[in-house]
Structures are given as C-alpha cells and as structure tokens.
Amino acid sequence: MIEEQKFNYGKLFLIGFGFFGVSVLWSLYNTYVPILLEQKFALDSAAIGFFLSLDNIAALFIQPPVGAWSDRVRTKLGRRLPFILVGAPIAAVAFGLVPLADSLPVFVACTVTTILSMAFWRTPVVALMPDVTPSRLRSQANGIINFMGGLGLVLGTSIGAVLVKQNQAYPFWFGSLLVLIAAALVLIFVREPKVYEDNPNAEKPNLWKSLKDLLTGKQGDAIRIFLAIFFWFIAYNAIEAFLSLYGINYLGLDESGAGLLITSVGTSFLLFAIPAGFIGGKLGRKKTIGIGLVIMILMMLSIYFLPKETLLQTHGTLPILGNFMNLTIILLVAGIGWACININSLPVVVDLTDPIHIGTFTGLYYLFSTLAAIAGPNINGWIVKLTGNNYSSIFIIGPIFMAAALIMVLGLRSGEAKQDGGLVS
C-alpha cells in the first residue's frame, strides 16, 4: 500500500505532452485564426465570434460521447491511446493547411477538419491523468499536466509571435509539428494501467444516463461544479477569443504584440500550475478555486476601468513577454488566478465518480466547458458589435460570470481529495 502514496512524476510529465500538444494548437488557433478572418476574409466581430464557436459546437457533440466510449474500449494499446493515434495526425495536417486556404469555403474545410479531429482525442488524453493517479494526489498531478499545457501555450504564442513576422503560415506549421512530436511521445512511452471491470453484469459507462442523473438532481454537488465550470469558462473564452483583436483594434498593437497578450496569461499559468495543485492539496480545492475566481474578477475589472494609457505604460522589455506593460502585470496575475481555478476543477469532477467512469465524467466536464466556449465568443462578439466595435467591452461579461461561478463553488459540500486507496501509478 506504500506505493499508493506517491505518483510517478516521469509518467505524468509524459502524459502531459498530450495536453501540451492540445494547448499549442488551440493557443495558435485562437490567436491567429481571428486575425485571418478579419484581414483575409473581412468578417465582422459577430461573425468572427460565431466562427470561433464552431470548434466548441463540434466538441459539444464529440468530446462527451468519446469520453464515455473510451471507458468502454478494450485494446492492446489501452482505452485512451487509440484515440490519440487517430486524432492527432489528422489535426496536425489540417491545421497546417489553414493559412494556405485562399477561399472561405476551403478555409472552413481545413478548420472544421482540425476541430473535429482535435475533439476526437482531447477527452481521452485528459482522462489519462486520473487513470494513473490516486484521489488525494490528483490536484498535484493535474498541476503537472497543466504545467505542460501552459508550456505549450507559452511556446506556441511566443514563438508564433516571432514566426508570424516572417510569414503568416509559419505559426500554423510550427503548431502542427509540435502536435505530432507531442502525440508521438505519449504513444511511444505511456502505458495505460489496467482498471477494467471484469464483471459482465456490471453497469457500462453511459454518458446520457450520467447526464440524466445530473439533471434530475441525483448528484447535487456534481451539478454545482458543472455549473461553476460553465460560468467561468464563459468568462474566460469570451475574452480569449477576442484578446488579440482587442490588442490590435483598441490598444493599437501590431499582430506580434497582440499575440503576446495571451502569452502573459500562459506564462504565469505555467509557472503557477504545479504550486496551484499543491495549494489545492493543502488548503483544499474549494478554497483554492474560490481564491482564483476572486483574483480573476479583480483583474478583469481593472483592465476594463483603467485608461488605455495606463494599461500601455511600459517598464522595459522581457524575453518571451515582450514589452512589460501594466497590462502585462495584470494578465500575469490573472494567469495565477486561472491556475488556481483550472488545476483543481477536474480533480473535483473525477472524485465524484469511480475509476470505471472517469472518461464519462471527464466528458461531462468538457460538455459544460464546451457549452460555455460556444456561448462566450458569441456573447462578446455581439457586445463588441453593439458597442460600435469597442473592443474594451469584452471585459464586461467576465466578472459577472466569474461571480456566478463563485456562488456555485461556495455551495459545494464534497469534491475534496479522498483519503482512501486510489490507483497505483
């Protein structure tokens, strides 16, 4: 039983390469696809907001069922790895073709293929972490996984900001290459644990039954955490989708400088991901998430109310981050808050179920976060349009939904780490 008290850091960092690949691609997608849509195809903010929700509409119908499907899959590779083997290469190729599209229909075909293939393997790669980690160590383990995700975001956006100066296609090709490398590392070095249920009469994982139980009130704390996830992802995705355009159209930054705004959030998220997991393990997941929500609310309100000149005041330059502005400082603090929230939320979700249904509940996590990611860009797209293309208005909606998430979290009665046995890594 001593072996149950620890987890394998090496295995977790290797699993983290899967999330690294996911984060690289989506950070570059969210940064440069809006710019192409505006500059190459002359779409307005509302149309861009809708377009940026397409990936989440696809994910809504793919990720949750795939999570439950992966719980039922039995192959020599395991339950999760076959999905990575199929989805990652297709996503990499399609993403690399996006900047080469000269017409909107071809552009849509490339992005939709990217979207569908990414949705196919995201839930299984995330479910690998709780597969190999005991309950009491899942916040810490999720910190490592998200550290790798943050590393992917920072590398993607910072190097992408350099590459885009040479050619608009280079960030896309760079992202495709990293996705292929990351997926290969997971497939070569990660071996899944065997946690299969051998009883033929045992209830099989079923997404729709789990969702029905959720909506009929049989799992009170589950619906609270899923609503909280829905609310805070509305806030985060609403801003992330338009942050690069906010930098260009409101602050007057160039494409490279605007691309580095999300790098600031990603950098502090990267640095604080592992500490946030250990804080959640010591202080408690609920308190840690609550602290993160308060930080995010304060930072978003600061960006909205501070004058443009104050936000742009520069204190020198830094590697990776570029011009070290007051806005950079605010975004760095926001990244710390986001780490406190994001690192500890999935462990709360998967500790509401058993090892056989981890993929199903991970799928439900993505169901609610995806619904939010559909709503967020559309809400902010219309807010920008209705305010006469005032891109500072993207920070209006965030504090409201973060506050709603905080109310849900304060009502939780369970979801903290369990002290009994768990999976051996």
C-alpha positions in Angstrom: 0.0 0.0 0.0 3.0 2.3 0.4 3.2 2.5 -3.4 -0.3 4.1 -3.4 1.1 7.2 -1.5 3.1 8.5 -4.4 2.8 9.0 -8.1 5.2 8.7 -11.0 6.4 12.2 -11.9 8.0 10.9 -15.1 4.8 9.2 -16.3 2.8 12.4 -15.5 5.2 14.6 -17.5 5.0 12.2 -20.4 1.2 12.2 -20.2 1.4 16.0 -20.1 2.9 16.0 -23.6 -0.6 15.1 -24.8 -2.1 18.2 -23.2 1.0 20.1 -24.4 0.0 19.3 -28.0 -3.6 20.3 -27.4 -2.6 23.6 -25.8 -0.1 24.5 -28.6 -2.6 24.0 -31.3 -5.5 25.8 -29.6 -3.4 28.8 -28.5 -2.2 29.4 -32.0 -5.7 28.7 -33.4 -7.3 31.3 -31.0 -4.6 33.8 -31.7 -4.2 33.8 -35.5 -7.5 32.4 -36.9 -9.4 35.6 -35.8 -6.7 37.7 -37.5 -7.0 35.8 -40.7 -10.8 36.0 -40.6 -10.7 39.8 -40.2 -7.8 40.6 -42.5 -8.1 37.9 -45.2 -11.9 37.4 -45.4 -13.2 40.8 -43.9 -15.6 39.2 -41.4 -17.0 41.5 -38.6 -16.8 40.8 -34.9 -20.1 39.0 -34.6 -19.2 36.7 -37.5 -15.8 36.0 -36.0 -17.3 35.2 -32.6 -19.7 32.7 -34.3 -16.8 31.2 -36.3 -14.7 30.8 -33.2 -17.5 28.9 -31.5 -17.7 26.3 -34.3 -14.9 24.3 -32.7 -16.9 24.2 -29.5 -20.1 23.2 -31.2 -18.2 20.2 -32.8 -16.6 19.4 -29.4 -20.0 19.5 -27.7 -21.2 16.6 -29.8 -17.9 14.7 -29.9 -15.9 15.0 -26.7 -18.5 13.9 -24.1 -19.6 10.7 -26.1 -15.9 9.9 -26.9 -15.1 10.1 -23.2 -17.7 7.5 -22.4 -16.7 5.5 -25.4 -13.1 5.4 -24.2 -14.3 4.0 -20.9 -15.7 1.0 -22.8 -12.8 0.5 -25.3 -10.5 -2.5 -24.8 -7.4 -2.7 -27.0 -3.8 -3.8 -26.6 -2.9 -0.1 -26.5 -5.5 0.6 -23.8 -8.6 2.7 -23.5 -7.3 6.2 -24.3 -4.2 5.9 -26.6 -6.1 4.6 -29.8 -7.9 8.0 -29.9 -4.6 9.9 -29.8 -3.2 7.7 -32.5 -6.1 8.6 -34.9 -6.9 12.1 -34.0 -3.6 13.9 -33.5 -2.0 13.3 -37.0 -5.2 14.4 -38.8 -5.4 17.5 -36.7 -1.8 18.4 -37.4 -2.1 18.1 -41.2 -5.4 20.0 -41.3 -4.1 22.8 -39.1 -1.0 23.2 -41.3 -3.3 23.7 -44.3 -5.4 26.5 -42.7 -3.2 29.5 -43.7 -2.9 28.2 -47.3 -6.6 28.5 -47.9 -7.4 31.3 -50.4 -11.2 31.0 -50.3 -13.5 31.0 -47.3 -15.0 27.5 -48.1 -11.6 25.9 -48.2 -10.6 27.8 -45.0 -13.7 26.4 -43.3 -13.0 22.9 -44.5 -9.5 23.0 -43.1 -10.6 24.5 -39.8 -13.5 22.1 -39.4 -11.3 19.1 -40.0 -8.9 20.4 -37.4 -11.8 21.0 -35.0 -13.3 17.5 -35.4 -10.0 15.7 -35.1 -8.9 17.6 -32.0 -12.3 16.9 -30.4 -11.8 13.2 -31.0 -8.7 12.9 -28.9 -8.9 15.6 -26.3 -11.0 13.9 -23.7 -9.1 10.6 -23.7 -5.7 12.3 -23.3 -7.0 14.3 -20.3 -8.6 11.2 -18.8 -5.1 9.6 -18.7 -4.2 11.6 -15.6 -6.9 10.4 -13.2 -6.4 6.9 -14.7 -2.9 6.7 -13.1 -3.3 8.9 -10.0 -4.9 8.3 -6.6 -7.6 10.7 -5.5 -5.6 12.6 -2.9 -2.9 13.4 -5.4 -5.0 14.5 -8.4 -4.7 18.2 -7.8 -0.9 17.9 -7.7 -0.9 15.6 -10.7 -3.2 18.0 -12.6 -0.8 20.7 -11.8 1.9 18.8 -13.7 -0.4 18.1 -16.6 -1.4 21.7 -16.9 2.2 22.9 -16.5 2.8 21.0 -19.7 -0.3 22.6 -21.2 0.9 26.1 -20.1 4.3 25.3 -21.6 2.6 24.5 -24.9 0.6 27.8 -24.8 3.7 29.9 -24.0 5.8 28.2 -26.6 3.1 28.4 -29.2 2.2 32.0 -28.7 5.7 33.4 -28.0 7.4 31.6 -30.9 4.3 32.1 -33.1 4.7 35.9 -32.5 8.2 35.7 -33.9 7.3 33.5 -36.8 4.3 35.5 -37.9 6.6 38.4 -38.7 8.2 36.3 -41.4 5.1 34.5 -42.7 1.5 34.2 -41.5 1.7 30.4 -42.2 4.7 29.7 -40.0 2.9 29.7 -36.6 0.4 27.1 -38.0 3.2 24.9 -39.3 5.1 25.2 -36.1 1.9 24.1 -34.2 1.4 21.1 -36.4 5.0 19.9 -35.9 4.7 20.2 -32.1 1.4 18.3 -32.1 3.0 15.4 -34.0 6.0 15.3 -31.7 3.9 15.5 -28.5 1.5 12.7 -29.7 4.4 10.5 -30.7 6.0 10.9 -27.2 2.7 9.8 -25.5 2.2 6.9 -27.8 5.7 5.6 -27.5 6.3 6.0 -23.8 3.0 5.9 -22.0 1.4 2.6 -21.0 -2.1 2.7 -19.5 -3.0 0.9 -16.2 -5.5 -1.9 -16.3 -8.5 -0.8 -14.4 -11.2 -2.6 -16.4 -14.3 -4.0 -14.8 -14.4 -7.8 -15.5 -18.0 -8.3 -14.2 -20.2 -8.8 -17.3 -23.2 -7.8 -15.3 -21.7 -4.5 -14.2 -23.3 -1.3 -15.5 -21.4 0.0 -18.5 -20.3 3.7 -18.6 -23.1 5.7 -20.2 -22.9 9.4 -20.8 -26.6 10.0 -21.2 -27.6 8.1 -18.0 -24.9 10.1 -16.1 -26.2 13.4 -17.6 -29.8 12.4 -16.8 -28.8 11.7 -13.1 -27.1 15.0 -13.1 -30.1 17.0 -14.4 -32.7 15.2 -12.2 -30.8 16.3 -9.1 -29.4 12.9 -8.0 -25.9 14.4 -7.8 -26.3 17.9 -6.2 -22.6 18.7 -5.9 -21.9 17.5 -9.4 -24.4 19.9 -10.9 -22.9 22.7 -8.8 -19.4 22.1 -10.0 -20.5 21.7 -13.6 -22.5 24.9 -13.5 -19.4 26.7 -12.0 -17.3 25.3 -14.8 -19.9 26.5 -17.3 -19.8 30.0 -15.8 -16.1 30.5 -15.5 -15.4 29.1 -19.0 -18.0 31.6 -20.5 -15.9 34.4 -18.9 -12.5 33.0 -20.0 -13.4 32.0 -23.5 -15.3 35.2 -24.2 -12.1 37.2 -23.5 -9.6 34.7 -25.0 -11.4 34.7 -28.4 -11.0 38.5 -28.8 -7.9 39.3 -26.9 -5.6 39.5 -30.0 -8.2 41.7 -31.7 -8.5 43.8 -28.5 -4.8 44.4 -28.7 -4.8 45.4 -32.4 -8.1 47.4 -32.5 -8.3 49.0 -29.1 -4.7 49.2 -27.9 -3.1 49.8 -31.3 -0.6 46.9 -31.0 0.8 45.0 -34.0 0.0 41.3 -34.7 3.1 40.2 -32.8 2.4 42.4 -29.7 -1.3 41.4 -29.7 -0.4 37.7 -29.9 1.8 38.1 -26.8 -1.1 39.2 -24.6 -2.3 35.7 -24.1 1.4 34.7 -23.6 1.3 36.7 -20.4 -1.6 34.7 -19.0 0.0 31.5 -20.2 3.4 32.3 -18.7 2.1 32.8 -15.1 -0.3 29.9 -15.5 2.7 27.8 -16.5 4.8 28.9 -13.5 1.9 28.6 -11.0 0.3 25.3 -12.3 2.3 23.0 -10.1 2.1 25.2 -7.0 -1.7 25.6 -7.5 -2.0 21.8 -7.4 -0.1 21.6 -4.1 -2.0 24.5 -2.7 -5.3 22.7 -3.6 -3.9 19.6 -1.9 -3.1 21.5 1.3 -5.6 24.3 1.5 -8.5 22.4 -0.1 -9.7 22.5 -3.7 -12.8 24.6 -3.0 -10.9 27.4 -1.2 -8.2 27.4 -3.9 -10.8 27.7 -6.7 -12.6 30.5 -4.8 -9.4 32.5 -4.4 -8.7 32.1 -8.1 -12.2 33.3 -9.0 -11.8 36.4 -6.9 -8.4 37.2 -8.5 -9.9 36.8 -12.0 -12.8 39.1 -11.2 -10.5 41.9 -9.8 -8.1 41.7 -12.8 -10.8 41.8 -15.4 -12.4 44.8 -13.7 -9.0 46.5 -13.6 -8.5 46.1 -17.3 -11.9 47.5 -18.1 -11.8 50.5 -15.9 -8.1 51.6 -16.2 -7.4 54.1 -19.1 -5.7 52.8 -22.2 -2.6 55.0 -21.5 -2.2 53.4 -18.1 -2.5 49.9 -19.4 0.1 50.6 -22.1 2.6 52.2 -19.8 5.8 50.2 -20.3 8.5 49.3 -17.8 11.0 47.8 -20.3 11.1 44.5 -22.2 11.3 40.9 -21.1 12.2 37.7 -23.0 9.0 35.9 -24.2 6.7 38.6 -22.9 8.0 41.5 -25.0 7.0 45.0 -23.7 6.5 44.7 -20.0 3.3 46.9 -19.7 0.9 47.5 -16.8 -1.5 45.3 -18.8 1.2 42.6 -18.8 1.3 42.7 -15.0 -2.5 42.4 -14.7 -2.6 39.5 -17.2 0.2 37.7 -15.3 -1.8 38.0 -12.0 -4.9 36.8 -13.9 -2.9 33.7 -15.0 -2.2 32.8 -11.4 -5.9 33.1 -10.6 -6.7 30.9 -13.6 -4.3 28.3 -12.5 -5.9 28.1 -9.1 -9.3 27.5 -10.8 -8.3 25.2 -13.6 -5.9 22.9 -11.9 -8.3 22.0 -9.1 -11.6 21.7 -11.0 -11.0 18.4 -12.9 -9.9 16.6 -9.7 -13.2 17.7 -8.1 -15.2 16.3 -11.0 -13.4 12.9 -11.3 -13.6 12.4 -7.5 -17.4 12.4 -7.8 -17.3 9.0 -9.6 -15.4 5.7 -9.7 -12.3 4.7 -11.9 -14.5 2.9 -14.4 -16.5 6.1 -15.2 -13.6 8.6 -15.2 -13.8 9.1 -19.0 -17.5 9.7 -18.8 -17.2 12.4 -16.1 -14.2 13.9 -18.0 -16.6 14.0 -21.0 -19.3 15.8 -18.8 -16.6 18.3 -17.8 -16.0 19.0 -21.5 -19.7 19.1 -22.2 -20.2 22.1 -19.8 -16.9 23.8 -20.7 -17.7 23.4 -24.4 -21.2 24.9 -24.0 -19.5 27.8 -22.3 -16.9 28.1 -25.0 -19.8 28.3 -27.6 -21.6 31.0 -25.6 -18.6 33.1 -24.6 -17.3 34.2 -28.1 -20.8 34.8 -29.4 -21.8 36.9 -26.4 -18.6 39.1 -26.7 -18.9 39.2 -30.5 -22.3 40.8 -30.2 -21.2 43.1 -27.3 -18.3 44.4 -29.4 -20.7 44.9 -32.4 -23.4 46.6 -30.4 -20.9 49.0 -28.7 -19.6 50.2 -32.1 -16.6 47.9 -32.3 -15.4 49.0 -28.8 -13.1 46.0 -28.0 -12.6 47.1 -24.4 -16.2 45.9 -23.9 -15.0 42.3 -24.0 -14.2 42.7 -20.3 -17.8 43.5 -19.3 -19.1 40.0 -19.3 -16.3 38.2 -17.5 -16.7 39.4 -13.9 -20.4 38.7 -13.9 -20.0 35.0 -14.9 -17.0 34.5 -12.6 -19.1 35.8 -9.7 -21.8 33.3 -10.6 -19.2 30.5 -10.6 -18.0 31.6 -7.2 -21.6 31.3 -5.8 -21.8 27.7 -7.1 -18.4 26.8 -5.7 -19.3 28.1 -2.2 -22.3 25.7 -2.2 -20.1 22.6 -2.7 -20.2 20.0 0.1 -17.8 17.4 -1.5 -15.1 17.1 -4.1 -12.1 17.3 -1.9 -9.4 14.7 -2.0 -10.4 11.2 -0.7 -8.1 9.7 1.9 -8.8 6.1 1.0 -6.9 4.0 -1.6 -6.5 5.0 -5.2 -4.9 3.8 -8.4 -1.3 2.9 -8.2 0.9 4.7 -10.7 
